[in-house]
């Protein structure tokens, strides 16, 4: 097995290595890694942009005709490749028509990251390559979860020392994680619902491996436990919705025996959360479980327990109004979605995502109307449908794992900056290419491959 894995890694193309390295760096480094880059006056190039350019150049060297055909006609990467091409064309047209090209450049980049789909699709030779990228994402998410738990542990030790010395434990030890006082850290500075998203995606995928992959089941149970506890330190309504959707998708896909195992696994993870109030003080992990209980109720309880809900609803209203004024084609690029009076000083201070509605689907609708939103939903639903059919046909764990990740991503897109953040936007299109390749049958002939 080790020799086969080594041979597989040696056979990976240069373009695929670039994509793998990008995923590892941005997943483990999380949001801070996405801010790495260089300044080419007056244009800043971040890590996602640099990776996209490098992969594109390498792909042109390897397959010049293939790339030229796709760029000129949008064919060669299946229906989703055509959808990504339409998004790029749409973005270029809207950018050209924008009154303010500086502000419109951000929207152009958000639409343009769909280029990761055809570039990744061409770099993946077969489902073995696709499975390699998928597992790279999952295990990188587990490493991120370990770092989150280390952060929590260090924050707890420092907080205890501060209490002993008579200092406010919340001072200088990082912000409250996920809005829960006392869950302070000191390594990554994770402070909001967008942080550690990849550990949640990893947890969604690991449930599939636990159900279907008997050879490494205990390793995957251990990894899922790590992700579960890390989730409690930076969790949100988006987390709960994403995981709930992935759980439902797994229940629908799995057979009767696997459904029982899934329900048993969920009950095993939920039991300590339910029993948290009766656990004695000082029990390891008690504070983490308390944070998870608070977030679970926040997902159901509205503004009374989640101050972010009112923040979102106000922004959603403005985005929906902009969409309804231009329902088919949207309002275009560069126009402010949220009035400047609603943007606080912290958000406006050099933030890439200033003024966003914190709902990817409303953002797409406001910018490009039913046309842009419909293209994205068509691509998303197509890959989910192919993966569902592939899993029901073969029962392979990688198919279900990729399906769960894409379903969980849908939940995140409803509540947080998803397409609007380069690292999650790029990861989405990379996973779409992985899902498309995985869904191809052994003969390489099905609807996903037709142009």
N, C-alpha and C positions, 0 to 999 in steps of 0.2 A: 504493500500500500504506500509506504513512504517513498519507495523507488518510483512508483507510478506517478505520485504527486510531484516529485522532483522533475521527472521527465516532462510532465505537463507544464510546469512553470518554465522550463527551459524552452518550450516550443511556443510560448506566448509571443505575439507580435509586439513590436516597439510601441505601437499605438495603444495596445491593451495594457501594457505596463504603465504607460502614462496615466491611463484611466484608473488603474488599480492604486497607484501611488497617490493620485489625487483623492480617491475615496478614503484611503487610510488616513492621510494627513487631515482632511477636513472633518472626518467623522470623529477621530480621536481629539483633534484640536478644537472641534466644534466651532462656534460662531467666531471665535478669535482667529482661527486659521483662515476663515473666509475673508478676513480683512487684510491678510498679507498681500503685498503687491508692490508695484513700482509706479512712479509718476512720470509719464511722458507728456510734458506740458503741451496743451492744457488738459490732457486726458489721463485719468488714473486707470491703471490696469491691475485688477485684483487677481488672486490666484486662479479663480474660475476662468477668467478671461484668458490668462496666460496659458492655462492647460488647454482650453478650447482651441487657441491659435496653434499650439504645438501639435495637437492631435490632428488638426486640419491639414497642416503642412505635411506631416508624416503620411497621412492618408493620400494626399495628392501625389506624393512621391511613389507610393505603392500602387495606387489605383487611379491614375489621372482620368482615364475615360469614365470609369464608374462614378467618380465624384462630379465630373463635368455634366454627365447625363442627369444626375440627381439635381444638381444646381440649376440646370436649364429647364428640366421637364418635371422634376419631382418624382421620377420613377426609379425603381431599383431597390427600394427598401420597404415594399409592401404598402398597404393602406395607411398604416400609421406614419410611415415615411412620407407619404403624400400629405398627410395632415400636418406634419412638422414643416414641410416645404411651404404649405399654405400659410402657416403662422409666420414663417420668415418673410414671405412676400407681403403679407398683411402688415407686419411690423415695418418693413421698408417703406411701404406706401404711406402709412400713417406718420412715420417719422418725416418723410419728405413734405407732407402737408402741414406739419406742426408749425405753429407760430413761434414757439420757443424751443429751439433745437437742444438747448442745454438741458432743460427739464425733460424733454422728450427722449433724450439719450438713455435715461434710466428705463423707460418703458420699452425702448428698442432692445435693450439688453435682456430684459425679462422675456420678451417674445423670442429673441434670438437664441437663448439657451436651448431651445428645442433642437438646435443643430447637434446637440449631444446624441440625439436618437440615431440619425443615420450614421454618424461617425462610429458610435459604439456598435451598431448593428453590423456594419461592414467589418469591424475589427473582430467580432465574435465569429469564429469559424464554425462552431457547432455547439451543442448543448453542454459539452464538457467545459468549454470556455465560459459559457453563460453561468454554469453552476459555480465555477471558480470565482467569478465576480460577485455572485450572490453571497457565497459563504464569506468572502472577504468583507462585504458590507456587514454581515451578521456578526462575525467575530470581532470586527472593529467596534461595533456597537457594544459588545460585551466589555471590551477594554475601556471604552468610555464610561460604562456603568461602574467598573472597578475604580476608576479615577473619581467619579462622583461620590462613591462610598468612602474613599480615602479622604476626600475633601470634608465630608460630613464628620468623619472620625477626628480629623485634625481640628476642625471647628469646635467639636464638642470638648476636646481636651483643653483648647485655649479658653473656651467659655468657662469651663470648670475652674481653671487657674485664675481667671479674672474674678470669678465670684469669691474665691478664697482670698484674693488680694483686695476685695472690696471695690472692684471696677465694674462698670456696666457691661454685662456679657455681650450686649449687642454692638458694642463700640469697636470698630476697627477689625472686625472678624468677618467681613463680607455681609451682604444683604440677606434678608430672610428668604430662604429658598422656597419658590412656589407660593409665596405669600403666607407661609406658616412661620410665625415668630419662633425663634430658638433654633431653627435648622440652618445654622450659619456655617460657612465654609471658608477655605483659604487657598484653594489651588486654582480652580478654573473660574471662580467668580460667577457661577451659574445662579441667576437670580430671577428668571421668568419662564413662562410656559414654552418659549421657543427652544430653551436650552435642553440638551440631552435628548432631543427627539429621536436620534438614531438608536439609542438604547431601548426606546419604546418600539421602534420598528424591528429591532433585533428580537425583542420579546415576542412580538407577533409571529415572526418567522420560526423562532425556536419551538413554539407550540406545535408547529407542523412537523419538525424534526423529531420531537418527543413522541408524537403519535405514530410516525411512519418509519423512522430510522432506528431499528433495534440495535444496530451495531454500536452506536455512540449515545444511547439513550441517557445514561447516567451523567455523561459529560454535559449533554444538553439540558438536563434537569438542573444541574449545578449552575450553568450559564443563565438559565431562565430565572433562577432564584436570585442571582446577582442583579439581573436587570429589573426584577420585580422590586427589590428593596431600593435600588437606585432610583426607580421611578417615583418613589415616595418623597424624594428630596427635591424634585423639580417637576412636579406633575400639575395637571390642569384639566379643565373641561375638555380640551382638545385630546389630551391623553386618554381620558375615559371614553370619549366617543370613538376615537380611533381603535382602541383595543376592543370595545364592544362590537364594532362593525367587523373586525377581524375574527372575533369569537363566533359571531353569527355566520360569517362566511365559512368558517371551518365546520361548524355544525351542519350547514347545508351540504358541504362537499363530502364530509366523512361518512363512512358506513356506520351501521348500528354499533358495532364493537368499539370503533374508534370514538364515536360520540360519547360512549360511556366513559372511556379513558379521559377524554377532554373535560367532561363535567367533573370527573374525579380530581383532575389536576387543578381546575379552577376552584373547586371546593377546598383543596389543600392549601392553595395560596390565599384564599379568602378567610380561612378559619382564624389565623392569627390576627387579621384585621378586625374581625368581629369580636374576638376575645380581648382586644387591646385595653378596653377600660378596666378590666378586672386583673390585668397583669400587675404585679407589684412594682413599685418604683425601683429603678435600677436594673430592671430586666433589659438585657441587650436588645437593641432595636425597637424599644418601646416608643421612643420619640418618632422614629421613622413611620411606624404603624399609625401613630396619632396623626401625622401629616397626611397619610394616605386616607384615613377616615374622613378628615376635614375636607379633602379634595373630592372624595366620592360624594359627600353631601353637597359640596359646592356645585357639582355637576347637575344636581337636581333642584337646589334650593333657590337659585336666582340671586338678585342683588343683595339679599339679606346676609348671605354668606360668601358672596363673590363680587367684590367691588368692580372687577373687570367687566362684568356683564353690561353695566350701564355705559361704560366707555365704548364697548363694541357696538351696542345698539345705536348709539348716536351716530357713529361712523357708518354703520350699515345703512342707516336712513339716508344719509347724504349720497352714498354710493348708489343706492337703489333709485333715488330721485334723478341722478345723472343718467342712469341707464334708461329709465322710463322716458326721459326727454329725447333719447336717441336709441330706441329699442333694438333696431336691426344692426346698425353699423357702429354704435357706440359714439362717445364724444371725442374720441381720438386721443393722441398722446400729448403729454406735457401740461394739460389743464389740471389745476388743483381739484382733488376730489373732496377734501375736507377743508372748511374755512380756516384761515390762518389763526383766527381767534381761539380755536379749539386745540391748537398745537402748543404744548408747553415748551419751556426753554430747553429741557433735557433732550426732547425729541428733535428739536430744530437745530441742535448744535452738531452740525456735520453728519447727520444721520442719513444713510443711503435710502432708508425707507420712510422718511418723514412724510406724514399726511396720508398714509395708506389706511384702507378700511379694515384691515385685519380679517379679511375673508377673501381668499383667492378667487372664488367664483364671482363674487360681486365686483372685485377689481377687474377681472376679465370682461365682465358684462359692461361695466362703465367705460372701459377703454375701447372695446371692439364689439360690443353688443352681442346679439344672439349669434352672429357669425363667428366671432372669436371664441366665445364660450362653447358654442356647438362643436367646433373643431376639436377643442380639448376634450370635451366629454365623449365625443365619438372615439377618439384615440384611446382614452382611458377605458371605456366600456369594452372596446374591441379586444384589448389585451386581457382584461379580466375574463371575458367570455372564452377566449382561446385557452387561457390557463385552467379555467374551470373544466372545459371539455377534455383537456389533456390529462388533468388529474383524475377525472372520473373514468377515463379510458385506461390509464396506466397505474394510478396510485402512487406516483413518484413524489417523494417528499419535497424535492426542490420546486416542483410546480406549485404545490400548496403553499410553500414558504414565500415564493414570489407573489402569489395571489394575496396572501395575508399582508405583506408589506404594502402593496399598492392599495389595498382596502384601508389599511391604517392611515396611509398618506391622505386618502380622501377625507378622513375625519379631521386630520390636522388642517387641511386646506379650508375647512369650514370655519375655523376659529382663530387661526394665527397667520402670520406672514409665511407663506409656503412658497409659491412661485416667486414672491417678492424677495426672498432671500436666495442669493446665488447658489449656495451650497445645497440647499434642499431642492431648488429648481433643477440643477444639474443632476443630482442624484435621482430625481424622479424620472427624467428622460433616459438616464442610464439604465434604471430598473425597468423602464418600458421596453428598451431594447433587449435586456436580459429575459424578460417575460416572453417577448415575441420569439426569441431563439429557443427558449425552453419548450414552448408550446408546439414547435415543429415536431412531427412524428419522425420515426427512425428513417423513413425514406426521404424526409425533407420536403414532403408535398402536403400542403394544406392551405387553407384560406389565408393564413398569416403571411405566407411567403409570396402569394401572387401579387403582381404589380398592376 
